[in-house]
């Protein structure tokens, strides 16, 4: 499956926890948000998804594109 890009919807977040600008679809992890900054977010703070330390490589296994949705709209 090819990776595609779409504009992020309000409430969708990057893997660093910031608001996403775009969403990449077709990744091996499913859709993921990107904020446009490749700095990994605030590396001093805890992971915004699991509350533990920041992850050195990759995204948190608890990452959710839209954390406040119980179920994405159809």
C-alpha positions as semicolon CSV with decimal commas, in nm:
position;residue;x (nm);y (nm);z (nm)
1;X;0,000;0,000;0,000
2;X;0,135;0,342;-0,091
3;X;0,180;0,607;0,175
4;X;-0,046;0,902;0,106
5;X;-0,088;1,237;0,277
6;X;-0,402;1,431;0,365
7;X;-0,469;1,748;0,560
8;X;-0,525;1,676;0,929
9;X;-0,868;1,728;1,083
10;X;-0,911;1,928;1,407
11;X;-0,810;1,719;1,708
12;X;-0,572;1,488;1,520
13;X;-0,227;1,480;1,675
14;X;0,131;1,406;1,577
15;X;0,321;1,117;1,731
16;X;0,495;1,382;1,949
17;X;0,161;1,504;2,088
18;X;0,137;1,836;1,902
19;X;-0,157;1,913;1,671
20;X;-0,105;1,744;1,334
21;X;-0,081;1,939;1,010
22;X;-0,104;1,633;0,787
23;X;-0,196;1,268;0,831
24;X;0,002;0,997;0,657
25;X;-0,212;0,701;0,555
26;X;-0,095;0,363;0,433
27;X;0,185;0,329;0,690
28;X;0,253;-0,006;0,855
29;X;0,109;0,142;1,178
30;X;-0,206;0,281;1,016
31;X;-0,274;0,655;0,988
32;X;-0,031;0,877;1,179
33;X;-0,024;1,253;1,226
34;X;0,272;1,480;1,161
35;X;0,311;1,832;1,302
36;X;0,579;1,943;1,057
37;X;0,859;1,942;1,316
38;X;1,106;1,656;1,330
39;X;1,224;1,726;1,685
40;X;1,023;1,457;1,866
41;X;0,832;1,709;2,075
42;X;0,924;1,813;2,427
43;X;1,175;1,541;2,504
44;X;1,200;1,656;2,867
45;X;0,836;1,579;2,944
46;X;0,661;1,244;2,965
47;X;0,513;1,072;2,662
48;X;0,169;1,229;2,600
49;X;0,016;0,888;2,521
50;X;0,142;0,650;2,791
51;X;0,279;0,893;3,053
52;X;0,615;0,716;3,063
53;X;0,950;0,844;2,940
54;X;0,978;0,956;2,578
55;X;1,041;0,676;2,329
56;X;1,386;0,680;2,167
57;X;1,278;0,528;1,837
58;X;0,939;0,520;1,676
59;X;0,600;0,607;1,810
60;X;0,443;0,511;2,140
61;X;0,244;0,186;2,117
62;X;-0,043;0,376;2,283
63;X;-0,045;0,651;2,017
64;X;-0,391;0,748;1,888
65;X;-0,441;0,980;1,593
66;X;-0,742;1,138;1,761
67;X;-0,718;1,065;2,136
68;X;-1,052;1,225;2,224
69;X;-1,254;1,008;1,984
70;X;-1,398;0,691;2,123
71;X;-1,465;0,599;1,760
72;X;-1,372;0,798;1,448
73;X;-1,668;0,954;1,266
74;X;-1,790;0,785;0,949
